Every structure is written in structure tokens, then in C-alpha cells.
Amino acid sequence: MTCTSLQGYRQMEAYADDLKLAFFLIHMHTEFLTFCRAKAC
């Protein structure tokens, strides 16, 4: 594995983490809205 491919892999890994975080936040936001509607606030 060359240095450049390792660096690219690290970037891909960081990108995947960002995606996971984004999905998590969207999920939490959706859960919150659903909860809010149930409570009619």
C-alpha cells in the first residue's frame, strides 16, 4: 500500500464517519419531530 492510497483510505474513512454522523442527526431529528407531533406541541 502506497502512501497516497493510505491517505485516500483515511479520507474515505473520515467521510464515512461524517455520513454516519449525518444519518444519526437526521434520525434523531425525525424522532424528535415524531415525538413532538405525538405530544401536539
ChimeraX attribute file (.defattr): number of C-alpha atoms within 10 A of each C-alpha:
attribute: neighborCount
match mode: 1-to-1
recipient: residues
	/A:1	5
	/A:2	7
	/A:3	8
	/A:4	9
	/A:5	10
	/A:6	11
	/A:7	11
	/A:8	12
	/A:9	12
	/A:10	12
	/A:11	12
	/A:12	12
	/A:13	12
	/A:14	12
	/A:15	12
	/A:16	12
	/A:17	12
	/A:18	12
	/A:19	12
	/A:20	12
	/A:21	12
	/A:22	12
	/A:23	12
	/A:24	12
	/A:25	12
	/A:26	12
	/A:27	12
	/A:28	12
	/A:29	12
	/A:30	12
	/A:31	12
	/A:32	12
	/A:33	14
	/A:34	12
	/A:35	12
	/A:36	11
	/A:37	10
	/A:38	9
	/A:39	8
	/A:40	8
	/A:41	7
